[in-house]
Amino acid sequence: DIVMTQSPDSLAVSLGERATIKCKSSQSISKNSNNKSHLAWYQQKPGQPPKLLIYWASTRESGVPDRFSGSGSGRDFTLTISSVQAEDAAVYYCQQYQSPPPMFTFGQGTKLQIK
Amino acid sequence: QVRLQESGPGLVKPSGTLSLTCAVSGGSISDSYWWDWVRQPPGKGLEWLGEIYHDGRVNINPSLKSRVTMSMDQSSNHISLKMTSVTAADTAVYYCAREMSDQVVAFDFWGQGILVTVSS
């Protein structure tokens, strides 16, 4: 099975500064028929379900602020928040999909605190 | 706007069976989507349990294959999860979620989740 490892486990960023979260896969991430990587990012706040931020490694979900961006390919991916806001305090997860057989795997999560 | 709502017992005895239902509104489970279950132990990360398609095809996480079954009831627009022989390690918030599409294999809609505690 593919193992997804995020770094760091937690980080504290000052308001308005940049936050960078990395996700490394134990194997190269699979792609769809349009050559898009099956790599997504989620934000989870306490007591809430995860919220999809980014799919295909770099495509923002509708309604997600453009301060959130994703990049990467192969085994290494990054989520960047360009100018952190107070409401961005949350845990962030990366997620990959592989097939066959179908299997989803999440990273362990990165907790973002705002200084 | 699709909405998902999990329901079921919040407490299950060890060695018992966990049974949950996810009610889907604002859309039909007969549409061409995969519907999934994901769980999260308290204070921990996310684990995918499995998925079911509108035509009844099911894929289960290999680590849970011997204990998990999924089904759907199109007449009531529900999907269901059953997990047998539960232990304390199965204590978690259980979410149902929808995959966006075959091309975008990510979860765009989630239920609020239901906490299931395994304890005697």
Interface residues (C-beta under 8 A of the other chain):
Chain A: D1 N32 S33 N34 K36 H38 A40 Y42 Q48 P49 P50 K51 L52 Y55 W56 E61 Y93 Q95 Y97 P101 P102 M103 F104 T105 F106 G107 Q108 G109
Chain B: D36 V38 G45 L46 E47 W48 E51 N59 N61 P62 Y95 A97 M100 D102 Q103 V104 V105 A106 F107 D108 W110 G111 Q112 G113
